Amino acid sequence: MATPARSSAADRLRPAPGDALVVLLVLCAALALLWLLRPAPAGELTVEVRLDGTLIGSYPLEEADAPVYVDVNAPWPLTLELDGRRVRISHSDCPSQDCVHTGWIDEAGEQIICLPNKLIISLVGEQDTQSKDFDVIVG
């Protein structure tokens, strides 16, 4: 009895020597993109507090020995906690508490939004103050 002949499809499932080169090139391209698209350091960060679109406070983030607490008088009062290079809402009287659950933000461009208060807390870095252009407008 003769042994069955191997199908050519089985041979095509094995990696060819050129496949390793393709995988290596894709990996190198991905690493290069990650390095080129890494965020730039923000430098000094500033916390901007906007209530209904109006700037009501601006606080520079500085390394401190103890956290700094800022009370914000809004329809639902809340407390900001500034701790070195990060900020969070530590307490809020709003019903949903989503702003409190957001936690710490520590990079330029990040925001905490409290919808019941119509309040936006933004971290602004040096490069953010120079360019206020929009990336995308939908609608």
N, C-alpha and C positions, 0 to 999 in steps of 0.2 A: 504494500500500500504506500502510495506516495504522500509525502508531507505536503500539507496545503501551502500554497505560495502566499507570502506576505503581501498584503495590499499596500499600495503606494500611499494610501491615506495614513497608515500607521507610521510610515517613515516621515510624513510631513508634521506629525505631532511632536517630534523631537526638536529641541532647540538647535538651531544652526549656529555655527561660530560667529556669524555676523549679528545674531540676536543679542549677544552680550555687549557688543559695541553700541547697538541702538539703546539698550537699557542704560549703559554708562553715559551716553550723550544726553538722554532725557534727564537723568539724575543730575548731571552737571548743569543743565539749563535750569532745572528747578532750584538748585542751590544758588545759582547766579541771580535768579529773579528774587528769591528771598532776601539776598544780601542787598540788591539794588532798591527794593521796595520797603526796606526796614524804615520805621518811623524815625524822624530826626529828633534829637534831644530838644526838649521844650524850653530849656533854660529856666528862667523864673516863671512860676505859675501864679496866676491871679484868679480868685474866685469872684465871678460876677453873679449877682442876684438880681433877677428881673421879675417884677410883679406886673402882670397884665401888659407885658412889653416894655415897661418903663424900668430903667436901671435904678434900683434903690440902694445898692451897696456894692462895693468893690473891695476885696480884702486880699492882700498879698500873702501867699503861703510861704512861711519861713520856718526853718528848723527852730523848734522851741523845746524847752524842757518839759512843759506841760501842755495839754490840749487847750485850745482857745474855743470858748463857746459863744456863739452869736445868736441872740434871740431875734427872730424875724416876726414883725407884726403884720400878719396877713389875716384874711378872713378866718382861717384856721391857724392859730399860732404854731410856730415850729422853732426848733433849735438846731443850728448848724454846729458841727464839731470840726474844727480845723486842727489837724495834727501833722505838723511837719509839711510833707509834700502831698497830702491827701485830705479829702473832705467828705463828710457824709451828713445826712440828717439824722440826728440821734433821737429826736422826739418830735412828734407832730400830733396835733389834735384832729387831723382830717380823718374821715371815716374809713377810707380804703387802706391807708398805711403803705401804699405802693412805694412812695418816696423813701420811707424808712427802710423797706426791704431791698431797695436798690443797693444799699451798702456803700462802701468806699469807692470814690473815683480818684484817680491819681495821674491821669494823662491829659495833655492838652486836647481839647475838642470833646471830651466826655461831658455828659450832662446828667443831672437829676431833675426830673420833672414831676411836679405835684399838680395834677389836673384840677382837683377841687379848689386850690388856691390860685390857679393860673400863674404858677410860679416856676421859673426855670433857673437852675443853678448850673453855671457853666465854668469849666476850667479853661482859662485862656493862657497860652504861652506866648513867647516872643514872636514865633513865626505866625501865630494866629492873628496878632494885632496888625500885621502888615498886609494880610490878604483875607478879605471877607467874601471872596467869590464863592458861588455855589457850584458844587460838582454836578448836580442833576436837579432839574425842576420837573416835577410830574404833575400833570393835570391839564 
